Amino acid sequence: MRRIILTTESGADLPVELANKHNVKVVPMHVIMDGEDYLDGSLPVTDIYDYYERTKKIPSTTSTNSHEYHEFFTKIKSDYPDCIIIHIGYTSKASSSFQNAIIATEELEDIFLIDALNVTGGLMTIVMYAVAILENEPTIEPVRLVDLIESMIPKTRFAFVPGSLDFLRAGGRVSNLAYLGGALLKIKPRIELIDGNLVSTKKYRGKMDVVTEKLMQDYLDQYDIDREQLYLIYSIGLDEGIKQRMEGNAKEAGFKNVKWVQAGAMISTHAGPGGFGIAGLEV
């Protein structure tokens, strides 16, 4: 039976220990800061925050290009001769990365490309679902695995609130008027992935400890999430007390496994410090 290799992008924020443990190959996206191009994963997130404090600008981000994808897939093929690659990609609605993967694989064989229509913890949730299926059924047919993965994409639920509107404003993702109103009223948007697009679906008022409680309650009320696994995503700067309460709330709600995931440099460039998110699969 030919070996199946799972791949994804750094924008999934898949922890290194999980990637190594489950042999998931991760191709880096890019962060541009001070004219330098950094591979996502090589740049400490705190450097981004320091840069913003110094300049009041945020770095830019770029997708993995087609040449990088071609080298990435070719190396995997070299390391695992006769393997089949299933790539679970960052939403095509927010990045050209998936399109670049398509271009890179035009002349390559035995590579399946899946647009996960998700980012960070949502994308990681789909990747880890694929990991579990493959480890439980190592001889599964690739087409069957692809079908199962694609069937879970509409059931993936990811929602987050940024810790601050500063990075969204600096990146042009909210108007100055909306930013000033939000800052004065301590309003934070709830952002979700809807059909692959980042959409503000609700607004919360209050400090982050109150907002995170409301977000989790609304999320669990709205979605019937599989209690087997829940991923909690945070960006550096989220208060430890909030993290403890959120984990406690998740366990009280009946989740058997709760995994904390730190947002990487690419995601943190857009979300800023102190953000919080939740990701899981609907039953």
VEXDRENTOR-744243 format. One record per residue (C-alpha): x, y, z; residue in three letters. Coordinates in steps of 0.001 Angstrom, whole numbers, padded with zeros to 6 digits, always signed. Example, Ala and Ser with C-alpha at 12.3 -4.5 7.8 and 13.67 -1.06 7.14 Angstrom:
<marlos>
+012300-004500+007800ALA/+013670-001060+007140SER/
</marlos>
This chain:
<marlos>
+000000+000000+000000MET/+001402+003395-000942ARG/+002083+005785+001917ARG/-000073+008889+002336ILE/+001662+012092+003464ILE/-000439+014958+004841LEU/+000708+018534+004259THR/-000519+022002+005184THR/+000657+025607+005542GLU/+002132+027466+008488SER/-001093+029480+008615GLY/-002679+026414+010237ALA/-000649+027189+013393ASP/-000090+023456+013810LEU/+002278+023104+016782PRO/+005692+021750+015841VAL/+005367+018866+018276GLU/+002127+017710+016635LEU/+003529+018110+013128ALA/+006574+016039+014063ASN/+004603+013429+015970LYS/+002165+012812+013130HIS/+004585+013456+010243ASN/+002566+016340+008830VAL/+004707+018430+006499LYS/+004270+022190+006806VAL/+005223+024726+004147VAL/+005916+028249+005463PRO/+004112+031409+004453MET/+005901+034772+004707HIS/+006058+037844+006942VAL/+007684+041008+005557ILE/+009101+043408+008142MET/+011620+046235+007794ASP/+012144+045187+004199GLY/+013171+041678+005224GLU/+011319+038528+004205ASP/+010906+036055+007074TYR/+009547+032549+006815LEU/+006587+032106+009109ASP/+007834+030029+012002GLY/+011312+031538+011990SER/+010212+034938+013326LEU/+009345+035334+017028PRO/+005844+036755+017372VAL/+007112+039270+019919THR/+009257+040845+017183ASP/+006053+041780+015347ILE/+004600+043457+018406TYR/+007865+045273+019089ASP/+007914+046485+015478TYR/+004385+047835+015813TYR/+005200+049626+019065GLU/+008214+051214+017404ARG/+006654+052212+014089THR/+002854+051977+014543LYS/+002902+049876+011389LYS/+002258+046180+011018ILE/+004338+043861+008840PRO/+002847+042577+005618SER/+002265+038912+004854THR/+002582+036958+001636THR/+001539+033497+000570SER/+003744+030564-000293THR/+004605+031004-003974ASN/+004339+028349-006680SER/+008115+027796-006869HIS/+008257+027130-003120GLU/+005344+024729-003396TYR/+007003+022874-006241HIS/+010205+022459-004207GLU/+008208+021471-001129PHE/+006234+018735-002871PHE/+009225+017540-004893THR/+011300+017083-001732LYS/+008535+015057-000100ILE/+008368+012871-003191LYS/+012137+012416-002970SER/+012047+011579+000748ASP/+009070+009242+000400TYR/+009272+007607-003032PRO/+005924+006479-004442ASP/+003993+008384-001762CYS/+000653+010106-002251ILE/+000365+013661-000911ILE/-002861+015121+000454ILE/-002465+018862+000950HIS/-004967+020656+003211ILE/-004650+024315+002313GLY/-005321+027760+003760TYR/-008590+029289+002539THR/-008382+030451-001061SER/-010730+033328-000185LYS/-008065+035097+001897ALA/-004796+034143+000211SER/-003352+033214-003192SER/-001505+030338-001549SER/-003942+027643-002647PHE/-003924+028863-006240GLN/-000126+028789-006144ASN/-000269+025164-004984ALA/-002475+024348-007975ILE/+000036+025953-010353ILE/+002944+024119-008704ALA/+001363+020703-009087THR/+000247+020942-012713GLU/+003044+018615-013796GLU/+003255+016539-010606LEU/+001359+013330-009972GLU/-000398+011780-006993ASP/-001082+015031-005151ILE/-004563+015879-003907PHE/-005247+019533-003061LEU/-008031+020432-000629ILE/-009153+024010-000036ASP/-010024+023886+003670ALA/-011751+027297+003526LEU/-010263+028010+006927ASN/-007320+029514+008766VAL/-005314+028999+011981THR/-007215+026817+014486GLY/-009973+026009+012013GLY/-007472+024751+009450LEU/-005580+022864+012134MET/-008810+021176+013260THR/-009299+019772+009759ILE/-005664+018658+009566VAL/-005904+016857+012889MET/-009161+015197+011809TYR/-007285+013861+008771ALA/-004426+012718+011029VAL/-006833+010730+013208ALA/-008504+009055+010233ILE/-005181+008115+008655LEU/-003734+006730+011879GLU/-006860+004677+012550ASN/-007011+003436+008954GLU/-003457+003485+007563PRO/-004524+001515+004479THR/-007410+003833+003612ILE/-007761+004661-000066GLU/-006572+008232-000777PRO/-009792+009168-002572VAL/-011809+007955+000412ARG/-009676+010020+002803LEU/-010067+013093+000606VAL/-013851+012599+000602ASP/-013916+012346+004403LEU/-011787+015462+004831ILE/-013915+017462+002405GLU/-017086+016310+004180SER/-015828+017885+007420MET/-014991+021297+005981ILE/-018598+022591+006263PRO/-018707+021256+009842LYS/-015593+023116+010989THR/-016415+026006+013293ARG/-013825+028638+014136PHE/-014512+031950+015869ALA/-012200+034486+017495PHE/-012015+037940+018969VAL/-008899+040118+018612PRO/-007325+041413+021782GLY/-007075+044881+020254SER/-008419+046653+017193LEU/-005059+048352+016638ASP/-003688+045699+014290PHE/-006946+045420+012343LEU/-006970+049212+011931ARG/-003282+049413+010988ALA/-003820+046697+008408GLY/-006801+048535+006923GLY/-009295+045888+008014ARG/-011569+048290+009864VAL/-012282+051932+009141SER/-010912+054635+011430ASN/-014458+055551+012412LEU/-015260+051960+013325ALA/-011955+051682+015149TYR/-012541+054845+017222LEU/-016078+053791+018068GLY/-014960+050318+019000GLY/-012070+051551+021105ALA/-014171+054098+022998LEU/-017002+051672+023677LEU/-014643+048724+024290LYS/-016343+046797+021497ILE/-014644+043750+020037LYS/-015840+041978+016891PRO/-016447+038255+016779ARG/-014870+037034+013557ILE/-015737+033726+011924GLU/-014941+031857+008726LEU/-018068+031803+006573ILE/-017579+029938+003294ASP/-013876+030644+003572GLY/-014279+034380+004193ASN/-013399+036235+007401LEU/-016671+037809+008523VAL/-017582+039829+011600SER/-020721+038119+012874THR/-021270+039844+016221LYS/-019918+042566+018491LYS/-019125+042214+022172TYR/-018722+045005+024677ARG/-016472+044892+027708GLY/-013048+043805+028831LYS/-011414+040714+027419MET/-012323+038510+030387ASP/-016019+039272+029822VAL/-015766+039016+026041VAL/-014100+035600+026068THR/-016800+034231+028371GLU/-019502+035528+026013LYS/-017737+034164+022964LEU/-017440+030654+024362MET/-021022+030609+025612GLN/-022400+031835+022284ASP/-020209+029410+020355TYR/-021374+026415+022372LEU/-025010+027554+022246ASP/-024901+028025+018475GLN/-022956+024921+017447TYR/-023243+021282+018510ASP/-019508+020666+018759ILE/-018074+017156+019053ASP/-017016+016838+022705ARG/-014049+014645+021826GLU/-011767+017612+021016GLN/-011714+021410+021304LEU/-008907+023728+020242TYR/-008404+027026+022034LEU/-006281+029513+020120ILE/-004508+032475+021684TYR/-002084+035147+020637SER/+000726+036134+022985ILE/-000540+038655+025513GLY/-003763+036878+026513LEU/-004060+036958+030297ASP/-003246+033645+031988GLU/-006315+033968+034189GLY/-008506+034109+031090ILE/-006801+031017+029697LYS/-007443+029095+032901GLN/-011121+030084+032942ARG/-011637+029208+029287MET/-010063+025792+029739GLU/-012179+025214+032847GLY/-015325+026245+030997ASN/-014510+023887+028142ALA/-014014+020963+030491LYS/-017216+021794+032380GLU/-018998+021725+028996ALA/-017881+018125+028602GLY/-014878+018343+026270PHE/-012591+015368+026787LYS/-009508+016920+025197ASN/-008734+020636+025243VAL/-005659+021765+023342LYS/-004169+025275+023524TRP/-002601+026568+020323VAL/-000518+029721+019987GLN/-001119+031860+016914ALA/+002038+032122+014833GLY/+003674+035174+013294ALA/+001562+035250+010134MET/-001772+035100+011951ILE/-000615+037394+014778SER/+000327+040037+012215THR/-003384+040443+011479HIS/-004941+039625+014862ALA/-002478+041373+017193GLY/-001690+040483+020819PRO/-004106+039080+023356GLY/-006594+037482+020970GLY/-008671+034386+021703PHE/-010359+031842+019469GLY/-012196+028510+019524ILE/-012204+025756+016935ALA/-013995+022436+016737GLY/-016057+020103+014575LEU/-019820+019943+014600GLU/-021352+016550+015222VAL/
</marlos>
